[in-house]
Amino acid sequence: MGMLHYYNYPETEIFVFDEFLICQIREGAEIHPEHNNKLNEVIQKHFSGKNMVYISNRVNSYSVNPLTYVHTEKIPNLLAIAMIPETELMKKNAKFERDFFDKPYEIFDNLSKAIEWAHTIVKNSN
């Protein structure tokens, strides 16, 4: 289960694995619906024809336009989102953002639990 690919974009780092990707948004970034275009490109390149989960490792403080999630959920093979907020404020924001995403969306205290959940989601989709 090693990492397959790494992307280093100005606003984010993306780590691609077999059944999921981990995204780490950079400090101070502003995420808007058009960011889904790049995310969808990465997903279709590495997960074409197979389901996957998006894991957000929130180690930095940044802002997200909640309408971004309305567009994110339209990515066809994206089954779910896992959030790992670092602070209570980040957790509060993640709970608010969950209302804009109509697929499974869970909040975790650590990356290991999020990865376990991602494997379960993908396994149950087959």
Secondary structure by P-SEA (a helix, b strand, c coil): cccccccccccbbbbbcccbbbbbbcccccccccaaaaaaaaaaaccccccbbbbbbcccccccccaaaaaaaacccccbbbbbcccaaaaaaaaaaccccccbbbbbccaaaaaaaaaaaaaaac
